[in-house]
Amino acid sequence: MTPAEASASMSAAGWRHGRRALVAVAVALAAVALIIDPIAREALSGGRTVDLDLLQLRLAYNTGVAFSLGDQLPTAVVLTVTAAITATISIFTWRTAPDSRPIQTIGLAAIVAGATANVIDRILDGKVTDYFHTGWFPTFNLADTYITCGVVLVLGALLLESTSKDHTP
C-alpha cells in the first residue's frame, strides 16, 4: 500500500468512526432527554417539587430561548431560529467529525443532542420543559446540561489541541 493509499484509508476510517460516534452519542443523549421531559411534566405537575439539597426538581416552561430571552416573540419565530441554529451546528459537526479529536466529537454530539431535544420539545407544544432549579440560576433541563457540558468538552479539546501545537518543534 502506498503512503497516499494508507492516508486515504485512515481518512476513510476516521470518517466512519467519527461520524458513527457522533450519531450514536447524539441520538442516545437526545432520546434520554426526550424520554425524561414527559416524566418530569407528569411527576412535577400541580406545583409539586422534589428537594435534592443543591438542586430542586420544579416544573417550569420556557417559551423563549436561553434564560427566556425572546419569550415575547411568536412561537414560530423562536422555533424557526432555534431550528436553523441547530441545523447549522449539526452540519458543522457532521463535516468536522472525521478530523476531530474524540473528545471534541463527543462534545459536539452533546451540543447537537441538547439543541435537537429542545427543538423537538418546542415543536410538540410551543415551549421547552425545564425542571432543574437551583434558586440562583434560571431553571433548566437535561438537554441544557448537554449543551453546557458539550461546550466545556469542545473548549477543552481546543485547548488541548492548541497546547500540543505549541509544543511541537
PEPEDA-V703770 format. One line per field, one symbol per residue. ss: DSSP state (2 for helix, 1 for strand, 0 for the rest). A space follows every 10 residues. Layout:
# PEPEDA-V703770
ss: ???
This chain:
# PEPEDA-V703770
ss: 0022222222 2222222222 2222222222 2222222222 2220222011 1000011111 1100022200 0000222222 2222222222 2222222220 0222222222 2222222222 2222200111 1110000001 0222222222 2222222222 222222000
